[in-house]
């Protein structure tokens, strides 16, 4: 009887030793997605999406220094969407100011005269890096301004 129980105990110990030496599958713990509050069109930079593509090129965000770097990025007529009625939007996070640096080359355009190029509800410190070329154009603004001037002059 003792001999049988020793064998069973020996087999159990052998199995335990084998199981201890076999590596377990890696458990992946996903942190909650962090939102940075910087939008290009209707796409927000997040910890999961740090690059946004336009109709041409791309834009990437570095959360360590709050820099948006454009790589020949083109957003024609808001084809990347519009957020808060703007092509590039920076939302307020916390109580202090938000500092964003723009670098690289980008072109934003819209045919909608009600669309802002850059808009923020934060105290925004916007820095343009040396050598950056960022342009915004709204095709209908000159026509809109011209019509307003004509309307105002007819009204007086």
C-alpha positions in Angstrom: 0.0 0.0 0.0 2.8 2.4 0.9 4.6 1.6 -2.3 1.5 2.5 -4.5 1.0 5.8 -2.7 4.7 6.7 -3.1 4.3 6.1 -6.9 1.2 8.2 -7.1 2.9 10.9 -5.0 6.0 10.7 -7.3 3.8 11.0 -10.4 2.1 14.1 -9.0 5.4 15.7 -8.1 6.7 15.0 -11.6 3.7 16.6 -13.2 4.0 19.6 -10.9 7.6 20.1 -11.8 6.8 19.8 -15.5 4.0 22.3 -15.2 6.2 24.8 -13.3 8.9 24.7 -16.0 6.4 25.2 -18.9 6.1 29.0 -19.7 2.6 30.3 -19.3 1.1 32.4 -22.1 1.7 36.1 -21.6 -1.2 37.9 -20.1 -1.7 41.3 -21.9 -3.2 44.0 -19.8 -4.6 46.8 -21.9 -4.5 50.3 -20.3 -7.5 52.5 -21.1 -7.0 54.5 -24.3 -5.7 58.0 -23.5 -7.3 60.8 -25.5 -5.0 63.8 -26.1 -7.6 66.3 -27.1 -6.0 67.2 -30.4 -8.1 66.6 -33.5 -7.5 66.7 -37.2 -10.9 66.8 -38.8 -13.1 64.2 -37.0 -10.1 62.1 -35.9 -8.6 62.5 -32.5 -5.0 61.6 -31.6 -5.1 58.9 -28.9 -2.7 56.5 -27.3 -4.0 53.9 -29.8 -4.0 56.3 -32.8 -1.0 58.5 -32.9 -1.0 58.9 -36.8 -3.8 60.3 -38.9 -3.8 60.1 -42.7 -5.2 62.8 -44.9 -6.1 62.7 -48.6 -2.3 62.8 -49.0 0.4 62.3 -46.4 0.0 61.9 -42.7 0.1 63.6 -39.4 1.6 62.2 -36.2 1.4 63.2 -32.6 4.1 63.0 -29.9 2.4 63.2 -26.5 5.8 63.7 -24.7 6.3 67.1 -26.2 2.7 67.8 -27.6 4.0 68.1 -31.2 1.9 67.5 -34.3 4.3 66.6 -37.1 2.8 66.8 -40.6 4.3 64.7 -43.4 3.1 66.5 -46.6 -0.4 66.3 -45.1 -3.3 67.5 -47.2 -6.9 67.9 -45.9 -9.0 69.2 -48.8 -12.5 70.4 -48.2 -12.5 68.8 -44.8 -12.1 65.3 -46.3 -10.8 64.2 -43.0 -14.0 65.5 -41.5 -14.7 68.5 -39.2 -14.7 68.6 -35.4 -16.1 71.6 -33.5 -16.4 73.4 -36.9 -12.7 73.4 -37.4 -10.1 71.5 -39.4 -7.6 71.4 -36.5 -9.1 71.5 -33.1 -7.4 71.5 -29.6 -9.7 70.9 -26.7 -9.2 72.0 -23.1 -7.6 69.5 -20.8 -7.3 70.4 -17.2 -6.9 74.0 -15.9 -3.7 75.2 -17.5 -2.9 76.2 -21.0 -2.4 73.7 -23.8 0.8 74.0 -25.8 0.9 72.4 -29.2 3.8 72.6 -31.7 3.2 72.2 -35.4 6.0 70.9 -37.5 6.4 69.7 -41.1 4.3 70.6 -44.1 0.5 70.7 -44.3 -2.3 72.1 -46.4 -5.9 72.5 -45.1 -8.7 73.9 -47.2 -12.4 74.1 -47.1 -15.2 75.5 -49.3 -17.3 76.1 -46.2 -17.0 79.7 -45.0 -18.2 78.7 -41.5 -15.2 76.4 -40.9 -12.3 77.6 -38.8 -8.7 76.6 -39.7 -7.6 76.2 -36.1 -9.9 76.4 -33.1 -9.5 75.7 -29.4 -11.6 76.2 -26.3 -8.4 76.1 -24.3 -5.8 78.7 -23.5 -3.8 77.7 -26.5 -0.1 78.3 -26.9 0.6 77.4 -30.6 4.1 77.1 -31.7 5.2 76.7 -35.3 8.5 74.9 -35.6 11.3 76.3 -37.7 10.9 75.3 -41.3 7.3 74.3 -40.9 4.9 75.2 -43.7 1.3 75.1 -42.6 -1.4 76.7 -44.8 -5.2 77.1 -44.3 -7.6 78.4 -46.9 -11.3 78.7 -47.1 -12.4 79.2 -50.7 -15.7 81.0 -49.9 -14.4 83.5 -47.4 -13.6 86.3 -50.0 -17.0 85.8 -51.6 -18.7 85.8 -48.2 -16.9 89.0 -47.1 -17.8 90.6 -50.4 -21.5 89.8 -50.1 -21.5 91.0 -46.5 -20.0 94.4 -47.6 -22.6 94.8 -50.4 -25.4 93.8 -48.0 -24.3 96.2 -45.3 -23.8 99.1 -47.8 -27.3 98.6 -49.2 -28.8 98.6 -45.7 -27.4 102.0 -44.8 
